[in-house]
C-alpha cells in the first residue's frame, strides 16, 4: 500500500535547539494517524514541515507521491491544514471566510456556492453564516476551521490539536466527522496530547523531545508494553502510594478515582505476587489491569529520556 506521507531522517534545528530529531515515518492512506506527545515535543514543527510551511534542516519528505520542497505548490492544492490557533479572519463573517478560502484553494467558481452551502449545513454553521468569525464560540470556531480546511476536498488533512477549546460533545462530533472523511477516502494526520483521542486513532506515533519513540496501532502498542500494570483498591491508597514512592521496581503510580494504578518496571517477575508481598502490611485489593495508551506513553517517554540522558553532550 503506497504511503501518503513518507519521511526519512527528518530534522529541524533552531540554532542550538533541535525541535525534530531524525524522524522516520510512513503514513498509510485512508485512516486517522495520530501524533501523541506533550506540548513542546515537536509535533507542530513536524506537521508544518510535512505540508511545506517550514523547511527542514535535514531529511527527505514525500507527500502524495510528490517531494517537498520541489513540488510544494502542487502538494498544497491537495492538502488541507488546520492550525492549532484559530486562523480565520475575525472581522469577516463565516460565509465570507468560506468564500475566501474557496477562491484561494482553487474551487471552481461554478461549484463554490454549492460546496459552501453543503459544508455550512454539515458542520451546523448555516444559522450563523452572517456572524463575524471573531464572535463565535470555541466549538463554532473549530467547526469553521475544519470546514475551511476541507473546502477543496483534499486527499490529505493535517490537523494540529484540532479539539482544543471545545466541550466533550463537540469533540466527539468532531471525531465522528474525521472517521466519515476517512471512509470517503481522505487520510487524516492529527496531533494531540490527549490520551483518549490517541485511543481513537487507527495508527499512532508517540513523539517526545523531537524523537519518535513508539509507532503502531493503539492495540499493538498496548500489547507490546512489556510491563505489568495493576489496580489497587482499599482504604489506604495514599499510604500505599507513599510506600511505593522511590521503589526501584515501580515505574509509575497514578490515582484514578478511589483506586491506585501501578506500573512495574519491565523484568519484574510475577508482579502480582511481588506487589502482594511488598504491600502485605496494608489492607488492599490488588488485581491485574489492562494496559492503556497512557501506560504506553509513560514507558516510551521514560525509555527515550534515559537514552537522551545517556547521550547528553553530543
Buried (B, 14 or more C-beta within 10 A) or exposed (E): EEBBBBBBEBBBBEEEEBBBBBBEBBBBBBBBBBBBBEEEBBBBBBBBBBBBBBEBBEBEBBBBEBBBEEBBEBBBEBBBBBBBEBEBEEEBBBBBBBBBBBEEBEBEEEEBEEBBBEBBEBBEBBEBBEBBBEEBEBBBBBBBBBBBBBBBBBBBBBBBBBBBEBEEEBBEBBBEBBBEBBEEEBBBBBBBBBBEBBBBBBBBBBBBBBBBBBBBEBEEBBEEBEBBBBBBBBEBBEBBBEBBEEEEBBBBBBEEEEBBBBBBBEEBEEBEEBBEEBBEEBEBEBEEBEBBBBBBBBBBBBBBEEEBEEEEEE
